[in-house]
């Protein structure tokens, strides 16, 4: 293992000028030190202050080369199956090309790696160089796709002034100082961006910037602004066009028609970069605080770290399947008019927010994340919410998964089994790991330790056989590996196994469903990743749950699951797995990183119930589809129940209706609706000004839940 002292000495050799006593007057990092918001060109100049370094270049690429050996989907990328062809990439050839490229600065090299892994469109498998993810560009013109008079267009969010203003005077005063009136652009119809049709430019951002999601249509929704849970509170995500973790653009040129006008005008809208990293005073301290490897960059040998007595029971490790976007990007809180005024149901203090619609027949559970502050409390909150809803007489449940980026695998399985009842048996998928030579050595080392094994994810007793009996510590599930071939490549896997999530359930699960599963539906914007995607797929494949997705680009499909890997390992997690069985000096082991970066990867595959030879990530399962309305006028709009998929032309032809277009579930008011409108939605007609309700009749509610197709 490379010690932190050794890492620091390597940095001094790599960049001796970092030890200089005083910064140069021309130091581009010193120029912006201490500022929260800076012009993107100044942020980029700070990034480019660090020259290319061959030692760091080889270190990062050697690490990435060997981590990719564990990536379960690598060979799928050689020829990605439809409709995911956009992600096709010969990963090893791309890495070889990068090795042969000459880079002027360390930033240019890291940007190439960041873009390469981002465009794999797998949020579990991305390279995050903390040094160069420290600024987020923000455009005061977040965009959204809305329908006006039956036609969909791109708009600057009509209510953007309310939530952009929450970035504070440090942000808005910059635009005042340059006399740029960004507020007047709210609600403008966007015709072109950077000389391209607005939707074509959105497609470009979805293809090159968004990442995270295999499906292009889901990435399109990621470009647009939308609501989410951040921490435990409602917030507004700016979207990948208005809030990228990138500072290469200083502005975007829009051709637009301002709200209330018929005049076409061209407007150059400036970006302002927000610093989200660790404070610094100059280039040397910027590098030391944001770029140099630290005590958390690489893994540890748990045999040397454990404080438990020998042979003591290790706490069970909790698998995660989530997406991250570099450092924490700006979370804009929702202005008070956008927050629900209906009283929350019990269990709404953390990442779950539940409400009862008028008439006490329909409950809404907004599950904002499967990564709560407290693993056990999430389970308690599920029980409390369901108990509260049922006590109020609720018989129908709508689950909103908008912008749920995943979290703990076992919490997705808990919610699934709690809603479906323990009678379903095992609540997860068949799973496997990649059976590469180093992985086989790791499993064999765990088996050799036997009862002295220190529990990690590779430990046999972390998994179960198909009869849900936990594997003994001496069982080698990689002996033999299982032959598997994809795109002409032999790619053996481990033997398949079950998760052991039920061992971590702290709340009793009912034997039978608390709600008739025919009366449970799911809605989202498709940006439902990792554990969220697995939960949705379990509900769809095992129980035929109806799922609707709103938004997207007219004429393009949107999947209901954004990215569906089974478990992610951060680089430090994989390094810990290797070091804890004494294999860190194996020639196949990735080297410790010399920079503060993280190359995470999808470590496990979840196999579809519909076709056990295919990962659920590569099974296309189209949901119902609807759009958002600009005016939010109640007009019995347009969701067709009779066929899948729903195409935009179908939206004009349906006699049955449920409008998901601006209500956006929990928020009661979407961010793009006026305050004096009435909106029909699931069991109620909502007067958004005073939240008075008119329940729909029984026949209309039955149309909603029972009229949806079964597949």
Secondary structure, 3 states (H helix, E strand, C coil): CCCHHHHHHHHHHHCHHHHCCCCCCCCHHHHHCCCCEECHHHHHHHHCCCECCHHHHHHHHHHHHHHHHHCCCHHHHHHCCCCCHHHCCCHHHHHHHHHCCCCCEHHHHHHHHHHHHHCCCCCCCCEEEHHHCCEEEEECCCEEEEEECCEEEEEECCCHHHHHHHHCHHHHHHHHHCCCCCHHHCCCEEEEECCEEHHHHHHHHHHHHHCCCCCHHHHHHHHCCEEEEECCEEEEECCCCCCCCCCCCCEEEEEEECCCCCCEEEEEEEEEEEECCCCCCCHHHHHHHHHECCCCCCCCCHHHHCCCCCCCCCCCCCCEEECCCCCCCCCEECCHHHCCCCCCCCCCCCCEEEEECCCCCEEEEEECCECCCCHHHHHHHHHHHHHHHHHCCCCEEEEECCCCCEEEHHHHHHHHHHHHCHHHCCCCCEEEEECCHHHHHHHHHHHHHHHHCCCCCCCHHHCECCCCCECCCCCCCCCCCECCEECCEECCECCCEECCHHHHCCCCCCCCCCCCHHHEEEEECCCCECHHHHHHHHHHHHHCCEEEEECCCCCCCCECCCECCCEEECHHHHHHHHHCCCCCCCCCCCCCCCECEEECEEEEEEECCCCCCCEHHHCCCECEEECCECCCCCCCCCCCCCCCCCCHHHHHCCCCCCCCCCCCHHHCCCCCCCCCCEEEECCEEEECCCCEEEECCHHHHHHHHHCCCCC
